[in-house]
Amino acid sequence: MEYQHIVVSVEDRVGILRMNRPDVLNALNRASMEEIVSALEAFDADDAVLCIVVTGNEKAWAAGADITEMADASAMEMLHRDQFARWERMKRIHKPIVGAVSGYALGGGCELAMLCDILIASETAKFGQPEIRIGVIPGGGGTQRLTRIVGKSRAMELVLTGETMSAEEAHRRGLVSRVVPVEVLMDEVMALARRIASQPPLAVRLAKESVLKAYETSLSEGLEFERKNFYLLFASEDQKEGMHAFMERRDPRWQGK
């Protein structure tokens, strides 16, 4: 498939998606969001891809939604447009998504980042939900996911003032897993993605589902979900291979079965 707003490639069993609207700081319009989600779904269906990396450029991951598409829209137009349905499709991606964030990750860009499973940021990254400054509020999960990650008080402050959060604070509050110099960001991200891609695919998928469940259920429900996934993996060939390889002191050969 040919894309206008993104660039995709595959390297070492890692699918790489780069947002490519540099003239508008990778602002997300409906066409670019459709391409992003479609490419993620294509990677998810590709047996040659075991982990996915999403990135932008050094100046911007994505600096928000494309306001020109919304400025004159009516409430009914926005309702029928249902642009956030694409976010729901992204939630159904089974393979791990690692985000490599440099520069601005604001508004819809911050919401897109929070849909990734792991975030690594460069020292230049800035996160925020500045929608209040243009008369609206976050609509792609910003009030919900940000609150769960950084806590009510800080999320409220960010949403009500529109101010940004530095990469260092994002790391301190758990939004990103690490902060690295901008010149080594992709090296660090690709090293992590390759490591994930080297793990047994079925276990990776169920592990991702189990961790995500922790955000949406009670502890008792989450533990039950985790336990069932743990037992389910004993029906896989990879579980037998992994445990026997460990006992035989050799490297496992994963089949994804």
C-alpha positions as CSV (number, residue, x, y, z in Angstrom):
1,M,0.0,0.0,0.0
2,E,1.2,3.5,-0.8
3,Y,1.0,6.2,1.8
4,Q,1.1,10.0,1.6
5,H,1.6,11.0,5.2
6,I,3.7,8.2,6.7
7,V,6.8,6.1,5.7
8,V,6.9,2.4,6.6
9,S,9.6,-0.3,6.5
10,V,10.6,-3.6,8.1
11,E,13.9,-4.3,9.7
12,D,14.9,-7.3,11.7
13,R,11.3,-8.4,12.2
14,V,10.4,-4.9,13.4
15,G,7.8,-2.8,11.6
16,I,8.8,0.9,11.5
17,L,6.2,3.6,11.0
18,R,7.5,7.2,10.6
19,M,4.9,10.0,10.6
20,N,5.9,12.3,7.7
21,R,4.2,15.7,7.6
22,P,7.2,17.8,8.6
23,D,5.7,21.0,7.2
24,V,3.0,21.0,9.9
25,L,5.0,19.3,12.7
26,N,3.2,16.0,11.9
27,A,-0.2,17.4,12.8
28,L,-2.8,14.6,12.7
29,N,-5.6,14.9,10.2
30,R,-8.1,12.3,9.3
31,A,-6.1,11.1,6.3
32,S,-2.9,10.7,8.3
33,M,-4.7,8.9,11.2
34,E,-6.3,6.5,8.8
35,E,-2.9,5.7,7.3
36,I,-1.3,5.3,10.7
37,V,-4.0,2.8,11.9
38,S,-4.1,1.0,8.6
39,A,-0.3,0.5,8.6
40,L,-0.4,-0.7,12.2
41,E,-3.1,-3.2,11.3
42,A,-1.0,-4.4,8.3
43,F,2.0,-4.9,10.5
44,D,-0.2,-6.7,13.0
45,A,-1.3,-9.2,10.3
46,D,2.2,-9.7,8.9
47,D,3.9,-12.8,10.3
48,A,7.3,-11.3,9.5
49,V,6.7,-8.5,12.0
50,L,6.9,-9.2,15.7
51,C,7.2,-5.7,17.2
52,I,6.2,-2.3,15.9
53,V,8.0,1.1,16.2
54,V,6.2,4.4,15.7
55,T,8.2,7.7,15.4
56,G,8.2,11.2,14.0
57,N,11.2,13.4,13.4
58,E,13.6,15.3,15.7
59,K,11.4,18.4,15.8
60,A,8.0,16.7,16.4
61,W,6.4,13.4,17.1
62,A,3.0,15.0,16.4
63,A,2.2,18.5,17.5
64,G,-1.6,17.9,17.7
65,A,-4.6,17.6,15.5
66,D,-4.9,19.5,12.3
67,I,-7.1,22.4,13.4
68,T,-8.0,23.4,9.9
69,E,-10.2,20.3,9.6
70,M,-12.2,21.2,12.7
71,A,-12.3,25.0,13.1
72,D,-15.7,25.5,11.3
73,A,-17.3,22.0,12.0
74,S,-20.6,21.8,13.8
75,A,-21.3,19.5,16.7
76,M,-23.3,17.2,14.4
77,E,-20.5,17.1,11.8
78,M,-18.0,16.1,14.5
79,L,-20.4,13.4,15.8
80,H,-21.0,11.9,12.3
81,R,-17.3,12.2,11.5
82,D,-16.5,10.0,14.6
83,Q,-12.8,10.5,14.1
84,F,-11.9,8.9,17.4
85,A,-13.1,5.5,16.1
86,R,-9.6,5.1,14.7
87,W,-8.2,5.2,18.2
88,E,-10.4,2.2,19.1
89,R,-8.9,0.3,16.1
90,M,-5.4,1.0,17.4
91,K,-6.3,-0.4,20.8
92,R,-6.9,-3.8,19.1
93,I,-3.4,-4.1,17.8
94,H,-2.0,-7.3,19.3
95,K,1.8,-6.8,18.7
96,P,3.7,-4.5,21.0
97,I,4.1,-0.9,19.9
98,V,7.1,1.1,20.9
99,G,7.0,4.9,20.5
100,A,10.1,6.9,19.9
101,V,9.3,10.5,20.8
102,S,11.3,13.6,20.0
103,G,10.1,17.2,20.1
104,Y,6.4,18.0,20.4
105,A,3.9,15.4,21.5
106,L,0.9,17.6,22.1
107,G,-2.9,17.2,22.0
108,G,-3.7,14.3,19.7
109,G,0.0,13.6,19.4
110,C,0.2,13.1,23.2
111,E,-2.9,10.9,23.0
112,L,-1.4,8.8,20.2
113,A,1.8,8.4,22.2
114,M,-0.2,7.1,25.2
115,L,-1.7,4.4,23.0
116,C,1.8,3.0,22.5
117,D,2.8,0.2,24.8
118,I,6.2,1.5,25.6
119,L,7.5,5.1,25.1
120,I,11.2,6.1,24.9
121,A,11.7,9.9,24.7
122,S,14.6,12.0,23.6
123,E,15.7,14.9,25.9
124,T,13.9,17.3,23.6
125,A,10.4,15.7,24.0
126,K,7.6,17.8,25.3
127,F,4.2,16.3,26.2
128,G,0.9,18.1,26.8
129,Q,-2.8,18.5,26.2
130,P,-3.2,22.2,25.1
131,E,-6.7,21.9,23.7
132,I,-8.1,24.3,26.4
133,R,-6.2,27.1,24.6
134,I,-8.4,26.7,21.5
135,G,-11.7,26.3,23.3
136,V,-12.1,22.5,23.6
137,I,-10.8,19.6,25.7
138,P,-8.9,16.5,24.8
139,G,-11.2,14.0,22.9
140,G,-8.9,11.1,22.1
141,G,-8.4,9.9,25.7
142,G,-6.2,12.7,27.1
143,T,-8.3,13.3,30.2
144,Q,-8.5,9.6,31.0
145,R,-5.2,8.1,30.1
146,L,-3.1,11.0,31.3
147,T,-4.9,11.0,34.7
148,R,-4.3,7.3,35.1
149,I,-0.6,7.7,34.4
150,V,0.5,11.0,36.1
151,G,-2.3,11.3,38.7
152,K,-5.3,13.6,39.1
153,S,-3.7,16.8,40.3
154,R,-0.9,17.0,37.6
155,A,-3.3,15.8,34.9
156,M,-5.8,18.5,35.9
157,E,-3.1,21.1,35.9
158,L,-1.9,20.1,32.4
159,V,-5.4,19.9,30.9
160,L,-6.7,23.2,32.5
161,T,-3.6,25.3,31.6
162,G,-2.4,23.7,28.4
163,E,1.2,23.8,29.6
164,T,3.7,21.1,28.6
165,M,5.6,18.5,30.5
166,S,9.3,17.9,29.9
167,A,10.8,14.5,29.0
168,E,12.4,14.3,32.4
169,E,9.1,14.9,34.2
170,A,7.4,12.4,31.9
171,H,10.0,9.8,32.9
172,R,9.7,10.7,36.6
173,R,5.9,10.3,36.4
174,G,5.9,7.0,34.4
175,L,4.7,8.3,31.1
176,V,7.9,7.2,29.4
177,S,10.2,4.4,30.3
178,R,13.5,6.2,29.7
179,V,15.0,9.4,28.3
180,V,18.0,9.3,26.0
181,P,20.0,11.8,23.9
182,V,18.2,12.6,20.7
183,E,21.1,11.3,18.5
184,V,20.7,7.8,19.9
185,L,16.9,7.6,20.3
186,M,16.3,5.3,17.3
187,D,19.3,3.1,18.2
188,E,17.8,2.6,21.7
189,V,14.3,2.0,20.4
190,M,15.4,-0.4,17.8
191,A,17.5,-2.4,20.3
192,L,14.5,-2.7,22.5
193,A,12.2,-3.6,19.7
194,R,14.6,-6.3,18.5
195,R,14.8,-7.7,22.0
196,I,11.0,-7.9,22.2
197,A,10.8,-9.5,18.7
198,S,13.2,-12.2,19.9
199,Q,10.7,-13.4,22.5
200,P,8.0,-16.1,22.0
201,P,5.2,-14.3,20.0
202,L,2.2,-15.9,21.8
203,A,3.6,-15.1,25.2
204,V,4.3,-11.5,24.1
205,R,0.8,-11.1,22.9
206,L,-0.8,-12.4,26.1
207,A,1.6,-10.5,28.3
208,K,0.7,-7.3,26.5
209,E,-3.0,-8.0,27.0
210,S,-2.5,-8.8,30.6
211,V,-0.6,-5.6,31.4
212,L,-3.2,-3.5,29.6
213,K,-6.0,-5.2,31.6
214,A,-4.5,-3.6,34.7
215,Y,-5.7,-0.2,33.6
216,E,-9.3,-1.3,32.9
217,T,-10.3,-3.7,35.7
218,S,-10.0,-4.2,39.4
219,L,-7.1,-6.1,40.9
220,S,-9.1,-9.3,41.4
221,E,-10.4,-9.3,37.8
222,G,-6.9,-8.5,36.5
223,L,-5.4,-11.4,38.4
224,E,-8.0,-13.8,37.1
225,F,-7.3,-12.6,33.5
226,E,-3.5,-13.0,34.0
227,R,-3.9,-16.5,35.5
228,K,-6.1,-17.7,32.5
229,N,-3.5,-16.3,30.0
230,F,-0.8,-18.1,32.0
231,Y,-2.6,-21.4,31.8
232,L,-3.5,-20.9,28.2
233,L,0.2,-20.7,27.2
234,F,0.6,-24.3,28.3
235,A,-1.3,-25.3,25.2
236,S,1.5,-23.7,23.0
237,E,4.5,-25.4,21.5
238,D,6.6,-22.4,22.5
239,Q,6.0,-23.1,26.2
240,K,7.3,-26.7,25.8
241,E,10.2,-25.5,23.7
242,G,11.1,-22.7,26.1
243,M,11.1,-24.8,29.2
244,H,12.9,-27.7,27.6
245,A,15.5,-25.4,26.1
246,F,16.1,-23.9,29.6
247,M,16.5,-27.4,31.1
248,E,18.8,-28.4,28.3
249,R,20.8,-25.2,28.5
250,R,20.3,-24.2,24.9
251,D,18.7,-21.3,23.1
252,P,15.0,-21.8,22.4
253,R,13.6,-21.9,18.8
254,W,10.3,-20.0,18.8
255,Q,7.6,-21.0,16.4
256,G,4.8,-18.8,17.4
257,K,2.6,-21.8,17.9
